[in-house]
Amino acid sequence: MNQDWQDANEPESQTKLIRILSLYDTLCRGNIVNKRRAAIDFSVSEKAIQRDINDLRAYLDDQSLNGEGCDISINYNRAKKGYEMIRGSNWLTQEEVLAIAKILLESRAFSKAEINLLLEKLIVQCLPGSRKNVTENIRNELYHYLPVAHGQSLINKIWDISLAIRERRLLEINYLKPDASAVVSRTLEPRGLIFSEYYFYLIAYIKDLSYEFPATYRLDRIQSYLITNQHFHIPEADRFEEGEFRKRVQFMRAGKLMRITFRFWGPSLDAVLDRLPTAHVIGWEENNAIVEAEIFGNGIKMWLLSQAEFLEVIKPDDFRQEMKDTLLRMIDNYGERS
């Protein structure tokens, strides 16, 4: 290209670039671009504005074709007498943003700084006209938001450990035990990452120890961690499935897998079946549902006890006896006080 020609046209090129960026910004904000008005504002012809719109359309089409997931188009709106930006199904709607925001606030899992950042970025997904509505809908909940007591920032830790899981790298951690009595060191084979009951949990096997079932580690109790360059192998048949594990564990208290049967006559059988995804009704005795479920660990006992007098464990026999013994100890707690 002739250097003299390039230099002579550089101001015009920069002016066009600024004009296109300005039009794009206007569209992104949810505003209408009227060709005649834009031509007057930029002191150019309407044909020049049309070429700018066509350039923007071509750019967005290229982004979609290249797999960038853009899913945005610029369409002419006859009723509004101008061009507007239309976001496709890949973008969150205002209704979806509000629903996700409510779940994030209810989780209480993130620090105040993190929840503010997450919600701010989430609300930007909305068209400008609906951002105010979403913000006002969550304003009170956000003002009164109270994170869980540990107060840690977790987002980077979640990302780092998820990479260790995906790349099957051994993970060295220093972990504060639940009773806060000591910090222990572990070398782990990380298998999964799950959120449950306010907390994020790492599901992992301890290296060189042949436990049948994985252990759970609350992420906020991991004081420090190192993702090593040493990989571990998992046979495909032993691949950990977070979804299946989640269906069978309560309160993230892992342990042996067992099948329990109980009788239930409380007010909401649906709530029971929702709480225990593997549960199903295997029969009825008068108005009592006989429910069977496959679960991991002792967390199930905590939930069963929460059902008060509306539930009776039938089997296995040893677990039924364990429930009875626990209830007797609970009764002792309410004996006569001196």
VOPAGU-2260 file (C-alpha; in pm, 1 decimal, decimal comma):
REM VOPAGU-2260
SITE   aa  ch    i         X         Y         Z
SITE  MET   A    0       0,0       0,0       0,0
SITE  ASN   A    1     126,2     347,0     -87,4
SITE  GLN   A    2     241,0     514,4     234,0
SITE  ASP   A    3     135,0     862,8     116,5
SITE  TRP   A    4    -220,9     737,0      43,3
SITE  GLN   A    5    -238,7     563,0     383,6
SITE  ASP   A    6    -128,2     875,3     569,3
SITE  ALA   A    7    -372,9    1091,8     378,7
SITE  ASN   A    8    -667,4     867,7     463,9
SITE  GLU   A    9    -571,3     784,9     823,5
SITE  PRO   A   10    -788,3    1057,6     985,3
SITE  GLU   A   11   -1089,4     942,4     782,7
SITE  SER   A   12   -1026,1     582,9     884,4
SITE  GLN   A   13   -1001,1     676,7    1251,9
SITE  THR   A   14   -1320,1     881,4    1228,4
SITE  LYS   A   15   -1505,5     586,0    1079,9
SITE  LEU   A   16   -1370,1     355,5    1349,5
SITE  ILE   A   17   -1484,2     589,8    1625,7
SITE  ARG   A   18   -1825,3     621,3    1456,7
SITE  ILE   A   19   -1869,8     242,1    1432,1
SITE  LEU   A   20   -1767,9     192,7    1793,4
SITE  SER   A   21   -2010,6     461,7    1901,1
SITE  LEU   A   22   -2295,0     297,6    1706,3
SITE  TYR   A   23   -2206,3     -40,7    1855,3
SITE  ASP   A   24   -2202,4     105,3    2207,7
SITE  THR   A   25   -2543,6     264,0    2146,3
SITE  LEU   A   26   -2685,9     -69,7    2033,9
SITE  CYS   A   27   -2527,7    -259,4    2325,1
SITE  ARG   A   28   -2697,4     -21,4    2567,0
SITE  GLY   A   29   -3031,9    -125,0    2421,2
SITE  ASN   A   30   -3090,7     201,7    2239,5
SITE  ILE   A   31   -3220,2     245,4    1883,9
SITE  VAL   A   32   -2998,0     373,5    1602,7
SITE  ASN   A   33   -3201,1     592,3    1369,8
SITE  LYS   A   34   -3011,3     622,2    1042,6
SITE  ARG   A   35   -3115,8     980,0     964,5
SITE  ARG   A   36   -3042,6    1107,5    1314,6
SITE  ALA   A   37   -2707,1     925,4    1326,2
SITE  ALA   A   38   -2609,0    1075,4     991,7
SITE  ILE   A   39   -2675,8    1425,4    1126,7
SITE  ASP   A   40   -2488,7    1355,6    1453,4
SITE  PHE   A   41   -2176,9    1231,4    1271,0
SITE  SER   A   42   -2202,3    1471,1     973,8
SITE  VAL   A   43   -2204,5    1190,2     718,7
SITE  SER   A   44   -2455,2    1054,0     470,0
SITE  GLU   A   45   -2721,7     797,9     557,2
SITE  LYS   A   46   -2544,8     562,2     316,2
SITE  ALA   A   47   -2232,1     585,2     535,2
SITE  ILE   A   48   -2435,8     490,6     843,8
SITE  GLN   A   49   -2590,0     200,0     651,1
SITE  ARG   A   50   -2242,0      77,7     557,2
SITE  ASP   A   51   -2142,5      98,7     924,9
SITE  ILE   A   52   -2444,6    -108,5    1024,7
SITE  ASN   A   53   -2361,0    -362,6     753,9
SITE  ASP   A   54   -2000,4    -380,2     879,6
SITE  LEU   A   55   -2123,1    -446,7    1233,1
SITE  ARG   A   56   -2360,6    -715,2    1105,8
SITE  ALA   A   57   -2076,9    -881,7     913,8
SITE  TYR   A   58   -1855,6    -875,2    1222,6
SITE  LEU   A   59   -2123,4   -1035,6    1440,3
SITE  ASP   A   60   -2192,6   -1298,5    1173,4
SITE  ASP   A   61   -1821,0   -1383,5    1158,3
SITE  GLN   A   62   -1810,1   -1420,1    1535,6
SITE  SER   A   63   -2098,4   -1666,8    1525,9
SITE  LEU   A   64   -1947,3   -1864,1    1236,0
SITE  ASN   A   65   -1614,2   -1886,8    1420,5
SITE  GLY   A   66   -1785,2   -2050,1    1717,0
SITE  GLU   A   67   -1746,4   -1752,0    1948,1
SITE  GLY   A   68   -2102,1   -1799,8    2077,2
SITE  CYS   A   69   -2189,6   -1436,5    2001,4
SITE  ASP   A   70   -2555,5   -1502,3    1912,1
SITE  ILE   A   71   -2628,2   -1132,4    1849,1
SITE  SER   A   72   -2792,8    -970,9    1548,8
SITE  ILE   A   73   -2879,8    -616,0    1445,6
SITE  ASN   A   74   -3233,3    -588,6    1308,1
SITE  TYR   A   75   -3442,3    -306,0    1177,3
SITE  ASN   A   76   -3744,8    -227,4    1392,5
SITE  ARG   A   77   -4012,2     -57,3    1180,3
SITE  ALA   A   78   -4218,7      47,8    1478,8
SITE  LYS   A   79   -3919,7     222,5    1638,7
SITE  LYS   A   80   -3785,4     345,8    1302,3
SITE  GLY   A   81   -3433,7     228,6    1364,5
SITE  TYR   A   82   -3189,8     -52,5    1424,2
SITE  GLU   A   83   -3173,2    -248,2    1749,1
SITE  MET   A   84   -2954,3    -521,8    1886,8
SITE  ILE   A   85   -3123,3    -857,9    1938,3
SITE  ARG   A   86   -2962,3   -1108,7    2170,6
SITE  GLY   A   87   -3031,7   -1473,1    2093,5
SITE  SER   A   88   -3102,4   -1772,0    2316,7
SITE  ASN   A   89   -2738,4   -1792,4    2432,3
SITE  TRP   A   90   -2794,4   -1480,4    2641,1
SITE  LEU   A   91   -2972,6   -1479,7    2973,7
SITE  THR   A   92   -3312,7   -1315,3    2988,5
SITE  GLN   A   93   -3409,2   -1077,6    3267,8
SITE  GLU   A   94   -3625,9   -1350,5    3418,7
SITE  GLU   A   95   -3335,4   -1596,4    3418,6
SITE  VAL   A   96   -3096,0   -1340,1    3566,5
SITE  LEU   A   97   -3337,0   -1266,9    3850,3
SITE  ALA   A   98   -3384,2   -1639,0    3925,5
SITE  ILE   A   99   -3007,0   -1702,9    3936,3
SITE  ALA   A  100   -2951,5   -1393,9    4151,3
SITE  LYS   A  101   -3207,0   -1517,8    4403,9
SITE  ILE   A  102   -3034,6   -1858,6    4424,1
SITE  LEU   A  103   -2692,2   -1698,9    4472,3
SITE  LEU   A  104   -2822,6   -1482,0    4755,0
SITE  GLU   A  105   -2995,0   -1775,0    4924,1
SITE  SER   A  106   -2678,8   -1987,7    4906,4
SITE  ARG   A  107   -2484,4   -1749,9    5137,1
SITE  ALA   A  108   -2175,5   -1925,6    4999,7
SITE  PHE   A  109   -1975,2   -1622,5    4888,9
SITE  SER   A  110   -1819,5   -1330,1    5073,4
SITE  LYS   A  111   -1993,2    -993,8    5049,4
SITE  ALA   A  112   -1731,8    -870,6    4801,3
SITE  GLU   A  113   -1772,6   -1178,9    4581,2
SITE  ILE   A  114   -2152,1   -1174,1    4581,1
SITE  ASN   A  115   -2150,6    -804,9    4483,3
SITE  LEU   A  116   -1911,3    -876,1    4196,6
SITE  LEU   A  117   -2103,5   -1182,9    4077,0
SITE  LEU   A  118   -2438,6   -1003,9    4080,4
SITE  GLU   A  119   -2297,9    -696,6    3908,2
SITE  LYS   A  120   -2162,2    -909,6    3623,2
SITE  LEU   A  121   -2478,9   -1117,1    3609,6
SITE  ILE   A  122   -2707,9    -815,7    3581,6
SITE  VAL   A  123   -2503,1    -681,7    3289,8
SITE  GLN   A  124   -2643,3    -978,6    3095,2
SITE  CYS   A  125   -2982,1    -801,7    3098,5
SITE  LEU   A  126   -3079,7    -542,9    2846,3
SITE  PRO   A  127   -3030,7    -194,9    2994,1
SITE  GLY   A  128   -3403,8    -135,1    3026,7
SITE  SER   A  129   -3451,6    -435,9    3255,9
SITE  ARG   A  130   -3139,9    -399,9    3471,7
SITE  LYS   A  131   -3312,1    -155,6    3705,7
SITE  ASN   A  132   -3600,5    -396,4    3760,1
SITE  VAL   A  133   -3367,3    -683,0    3853,1
SITE  THR   A  134   -3156,9    -459,0    4077,5
SITE  GLU   A  135   -3461,2    -332,7    4265,7
SITE  ASN   A  136   -3594,4    -687,8    4306,7
SITE  ILE   A  137   -3280,8    -801,0    4489,6
SITE  ARG   A  138   -3183,1    -473,7    4658,9
SITE  ASN   A  139   -3324,5    -562,5    5002,1
SITE  GLU   A  140   -3184,7    -916,0    5004,0
SITE  LEU   A  141   -2842,7    -789,7    4901,4
SITE  TYR   A  142   -2846,7    -521,3    5171,4
SITE  HIS   A  143   -2922,1    -783,2    5438,5
SITE  TYR   A  144   -2697,6   -1050,9    5282,9
SITE  LEU   A  145   -2505,9   -1240,3    5549,2
SITE  PRO   A  146   -2238,9   -1480,9    5422,4
SITE  VAL   A  147   -2144,4   -1792,3    5614,0
SITE  ALA   A  148   -1905,9   -1739,7    5904,4
SITE  HIS   A  149   -1575,4   -1829,1    5736,9
SITE  GLY   A  150   -1588,8   -1513,3    5522,3
SITE  GLN   A  151   -1331,6   -1642,1    5272,5
SITE  SER   A  152   -1304,3   -1567,0    4903,6
SITE  LEU   A  153   -1355,7   -1896,6    4722,4
SITE  ILE   A  154   -1388,0   -1829,8    4349,7
SITE  ASN   A  155   -1017,4   -1867,9    4265,6
SITE  LYS   A  156    -984,9   -2175,4    4487,6
SITE  ILE   A  157   -1285,0   -2336,9    4317,6
SITE  TRP   A  158   -1126,2   -2276,1    3976,4
SITE  ASP   A  159    -781,0   -2403,0    4074,5
SITE  ILE   A  160    -910,5   -2723,2    4229,4
SITE  SER   A  161   -1147,1   -2786,2    3938,4
SITE  LEU   A  162    -842,0   -2779,1    3708,8
SITE  ALA   A  163    -663,8   -3030,5    3930,7
SITE  ILE   A  164    -968,1   -3257,7    3903,6
SITE  ARG   A  165    -993,2   -3225,1    3527,1
SITE  GLU   A  166    -620,5   -3276,9    3469,8
SITE  ARG   A  167    -601,0   -3555,4    3731,5
SITE  ARG   A  168    -317,2   -3399,6    3927,2
SITE  LEU   A  169    -233,9   -3492,1    4284,6
SITE  LEU   A  170    -332,4   -3221,0    4528,8
SITE  GLU   A  171    -143,8   -3145,4    4850,7
SITE  ILE   A  172    -349,0   -2965,3    5113,6
SITE  ASN   A  173    -324,0   -2843,1    5470,5
SITE  TYR   A  174    -668,9   -2893,6    5617,4
SITE  LEU   A  175    -825,6   -2761,5    5936,1
SITE  LYS   A  176   -1021,0   -3046,3    6093,3
SITE  PRO   A  177   -1390,9   -2986,3    6167,1
SITE  ASP   A  178   -1335,2   -2954,9    6541,8
SITE  ALA   A  179   -1062,9   -2693,9    6472,3
SITE  SER   A  180    -824,1   -2893,1    6689,1
SITE  ALA   A  181    -545,7   -2936,6    6435,4
SITE  VAL   A  182    -431,6   -2879,0    6079,1
SITE  VAL   A  183    -349,5   -3200,9    5896,3
SITE  SER   A  184    -161,1   -3252,8    5570,0
SITE  ARG   A  185    -302,2   -3474,8    5298,3
SITE  THR   A  186    -200,9   -3578,9    4948,7
SITE  LEU   A  187    -520,0   -3635,3    4755,6
SITE  GLU   A  188    -654,6   -3767,1    4430,3
SITE  PRO   A  189    -922,7   -3502,1    4369,0
SITE  ARG   A  190   -1231,6   -3648,6    4204,4
SITE  GLY   A  191   -1514,4   -3396,5    4227,6
SITE  LEU   A  192   -1632,4   -3057,2    4349,6
SITE  ILE   A  193   -1982,4   -3013,0    4490,4
SITE  PHE   A  194   -2187,3   -2736,3    4650,8
SITE  SER   A  195   -2425,0   -2836,6    4928,3
SITE  GLU   A  196   -2586,5   -2669,0    5229,4
SITE  TYR   A  197   -2395,6   -2336,5    5214,0
SITE  TYR   A  198   -2051,3   -2486,5    5144,2
SITE  PHE   A  199   -1833,2   -2611,3    4859,5
SITE  TYR   A  200   -1679,3   -2954,9    4906,3
SITE  LEU   A  201   -1387,4   -3135,3    4748,0
SITE  ILE   A  202   -1448,6   -3508,2    4699,6
SITE  ALA   A  203   -1118,6   -3695,7    4700,9
SITE  TYR   A  204    -933,5   -4016,3    4783,0
SITE  ILE   A  205    -625,3   -4005,4    5004,3
SITE  LYS   A  206    -322,5   -4118,9    4806,0
SITE  ASP   A  207    -197,1   -4472,4    4880,1
SITE  LEU   A  208    -484,9   -4548,1    5119,9
SITE  SER   A  209    -735,4   -4800,7    4992,5
SITE  TYR   A  210   -1059,0   -4655,9    5126,6
SITE  GLU   A  211   -1365,7   -4789,6    4949,9
SITE  PHE   A  212   -1539,7   -4452,3    4954,9
SITE  PRO   A  213   -1406,7   -4098,6    4905,4
SITE  ALA   A  214   -1362,9   -3838,0    5176,4
SITE  THR   A  215   -1515,8   -3489,1    5171,1
SITE  TYR   A  216   -1323,4   -3170,4    5245,1
SITE  ARG   A  217   -1488,5   -2832,8    5291,1
SITE  LEU   A  218   -1308,8   -2584,4    5068,0
SITE  ASP   A  219   -1303,5   -2306,0    5325,5
SITE  ARG   A  220   -1117,6   -2536,1    5567,7
SITE  ILE   A  221    -836,4   -2595,0    5317,5
SITE  GLN   A  222    -576,0   -2360,2    5463,9
SITE  SER   A  223    -332,4   -2396,7    5173,2
SITE  TYR   A  224    -297,8   -2616,5    4866,3
SITE  LEU   A  225     -49,3   -2713,5    4599,6
SITE  ILE   A  226    -142,9   -2862,8    4264,2
SITE  THR   A  227     146,3   -3094,2    4183,7
SITE  ASN   A  228     276,5   -3200,5    3843,3
SITE  GLN   A  229     218,9   -3564,3    3935,7
SITE  HIS   A  230     -79,8   -3723,6    3763,1
SITE  PHE   A  231    -293,5   -4012,6    3884,8
SITE  HIS   A  232    -478,6   -4268,3    3677,4
SITE  ILE   A  233    -846,8   -4353,6    3703,9
SITE  PRO   A  234    -982,4   -4654,5    3515,2
SITE  GLU   A  235   -1288,5   -4554,1    3316,4
SITE  ALA   A  236   -1500,7   -4796,8    3517,9
SITE  ASP   A  237   -1401,4   -4613,0    3837,9
SITE  ARG   A  238   -1461,3   -4260,7    3707,0
SITE  PHE   A  239   -1621,5   -4049,7    3977,9
SITE  GLU   A  240   -1966,2   -3915,0    3889,6
SITE  GLU   A  241   -2052,2   -3607,1    4093,2
SITE  GLY   A  242   -2420,2   -3624,7    4000,6
SITE  GLU   A  243   -2458,9   -3982,4    4121,9
SITE  PHE   A  244   -2269,1   -3906,7    4442,9
SITE  ARG   A  245   -2484,6   -3601,2    4511,7
SITE  LYS   A  246   -2802,9   -3806,5    4482,9
SITE  ARG   A  247   -2685,5   -4044,2    4753,6
SITE  VAL   A  248   -2528,7   -3820,2    5018,3
SITE  GLN   A  249   -2685,4   -3602,6    5286,9
SITE  PHE   A  250   -2510,9   -3309,8    5456,3
SITE  MET   A  251   -2192,4   -3415,1    5272,6
SITE  ARG   A  252   -2113,3   -3681,6    5530,9
SITE  ALA   A  253   -1961,1   -3960,2    5327,4
SITE  GLY   A  254   -1940,5   -4324,9    5430,0
SITE  LYS   A  255   -2045,0   -4665,5    5312,9
SITE  LEU   A  256   -2326,0   -4707,1    5063,0
SITE  MET   A  257   -2639,8   -4862,1    5209,7
SITE  ARG   A  258   -3003,0   -4914,8    5124,0
SITE  ILE   A  259   -3259,8   -4807,6    5382,8
SITE  THR   A  260   -3633,6   -4857,4    5410,1
SITE  PHE   A  261   -3858,3   -4637,4    5621,3
SITE  ARG   A  262   -4225,1   -4569,3    5685,2
SITE  PHE   A  263   -4341,6   -4210,4    5636,2
SITE  TRP   A  264   -4673,3   -4044,8    5724,7
SITE  GLY   A  265   -4577,7   -3678,2    5737,7
SITE  PRO   A  266   -4752,4   -3389,7    5560,2
SITE  SER   A  267   -4536,3   -3382,4    5244,4
SITE  LEU   A  268   -4419,1   -3701,5    5078,7
SITE  ASP   A  269   -4304,2   -3494,1    4780,1
SITE  ALA   A  270   -4056,5   -3309,4    5003,9
SITE  VAL   A  271   -3909,2   -3644,4    5109,9
SITE  LEU   A  272   -3868,5   -3764,4    4752,7
SITE  ASP   A  273   -3715,0   -3430,6    4652,9
SITE  ARG   A  274   -3469,5   -3443,3    4941,2
SITE  LEU   A  275   -3363,5   -3800,5    4862,9
SITE  PRO   A  276   -3330,8   -3827,0    4482,3
SITE  THR   A  277   -3279,3   -4205,9    4494,1
SITE  ALA   A  278   -3591,2   -4261,2    4706,2
SITE  HIS   A  279   -3904,2   -4423,2    4569,9
SITE  VAL   A  280   -4225,3   -4552,6    4722,5
SITE  ILE   A  281   -4230,5   -4933,1    4723,0
SITE  GLY   A  282   -4565,5   -4976,8    4893,3
SITE  TRP   A  283   -4832,8   -4845,1    5127,1
SITE  GLU   A  284   -4958,0   -4951,2    5470,2
SITE  GLU   A  285   -5289,5   -4775,9    5524,3
SITE  ASN   A  286   -5191,1   -4409,4    5473,7
SITE  ASN   A  287   -4821,2   -4466,6    5539,6
SITE  ALA   A  288   -4577,9   -4467,1    5249,5
SITE  ILE   A  289   -4304,4   -4730,0    5253,2
SITE  VAL   A  290   -3997,9   -4562,9    5104,7
SITE  GLU   A  291   -3668,6   -4714,0    4995,0
SITE  ALA   A  292   -3351,4   -4515,8    4921,2
SITE  GLU   A  293   -2984,0   -4577,1    4849,3
SITE  ILE   A  294   -2753,4   -4337,6    5034,7
SITE  PHE   A  295   -2393,2   -4275,6    5144,1
SITE  GLY   A  296   -2282,1   -4224,0    5499,8
SITE  ASN   A  297   -2428,8   -4108,7    5828,5
SITE  GLY   A  298   -2569,9   -3779,6    5708,5
SITE  ILE   A  299   -2898,1   -3954,2    5638,9
SITE  LYS   A  300   -2947,4   -4009,4    6010,8
SITE  MET   A  301   -2944,2   -3634,1    6072,8
SITE  TRP   A  302   -3216,0   -3584,8    5814,2
SITE  LEU   A  303   -3430,2   -3876,2    5932,5
SITE  LEU   A  304   -3423,4   -3741,6    6287,8
SITE  SER   A  305   -3543,5   -3404,8    6158,2
SITE  GLN   A  306   -3872,2   -3569,1    6056,2
SITE  ALA   A  307   -3969,2   -3610,5    6422,2
SITE  GLU   A  308   -4261,0   -3847,0    6487,7
SITE  PHE   A  309   -4361,8   -3878,1    6120,3
SITE  LEU   A  310   -4106,6   -4142,1    6022,6
SITE  GLU   A  311   -3992,1   -4488,3    6130,4
SITE  VAL   A  312   -3683,8   -4668,0    5998,9
SITE  ILE   A  313   -3766,0   -5028,8    5913,7
SITE  LYS   A  314   -3433,6   -5163,3    5789,2
SITE  PRO   A  315   -3150,1   -5245,1    5784,9
SITE  ASP   A  316   -3179,2   -5378,4    6137,3
SITE  ASP   A  317   -2849,4   -5239,2    6264,4
SITE  PHE   A  318   -2936,4   -4891,3    6138,1
SITE  ARG   A  319   -3283,6   -4914,9    6295,9
SITE  GLN   A  320   -3117,3   -4998,9    6627,6
SITE  GLU   A  321   -2875,9   -4708,5    6584,2
SITE  MET   A  322   -3172,0   -4474,8    6538,4
SITE  LYS   A  323   -3335,3   -4608,5    6855,4
SITE  ASP   A  324   -3015,7   -4563,8    7056,0
SITE  THR   A  325   -2978,0   -4208,0    6931,3
SITE  LEU   A  326   -3337,3   -4125,5    7023,0
SITE  LEU   A  327   -3288,1   -4264,0    7373,2
SITE  ARG   A  328   -2981,8   -4045,6    7420,8
SITE  MET   A  329   -3185,5   -3748,2    7298,2
SITE  ILE   A  330   -3456,7   -3824,4    7555,4
SITE  ASP   A  331   -3191,1   -3826,7    7826,8
SITE  ASN   A  332   -3100,3   -3472,4    7724,7
SITE  TYR   A  333   -3450,1   -3365,7    7830,8
SITE  GLY   A  334   -3453,2   -3532,3    8169,7
SITE  GLU   A  335   -3528,5   -3349,5    8494,5
SITE  ARG   A  336   -3291,3   -3060,1    8553,9
SITE  SER   A  337   -3161,2   -3015,1    8904,9
